[in-house]
Amino acid sequence: FNAVVNACEICGEEDLTLQVLESMKKTHDTEGNIITTNIALKRLAKLGQSQACEGIIIGMLQEGIEPTVVSYTTAIRACAKEG
């Protein structure tokens, strides 16, 4: 799923990305992994949505998932882009 989600992200297909993520949840009963989360963060950062990135980081921490260096730097990039 990560390859498909990443391809959707690269092509700017936000709606398709959401459909793939929903399918992943329903079909395989999974939310993905840290790579999936980082792909979502990358897309939000490109769009300058720093609050959404912050929400994902907070959600990860609340669920006991340790964000990686990539997670944090991607979120910080969104903040820098926003100004």
MORA-V350233 format. One record per pair of residues at least 24 apart in sequence whose C-alpha atoms are under 6 Angstrom apart, sorted by the first residue. I is the first residue (numbers start at 1). J is the second residue. Records with the same first field share a line. If there is no record, write none. Layout:
I=J / J
This chain:
2=36
38=71
45=78
48=78 / 81 / 82
50=78 / 79
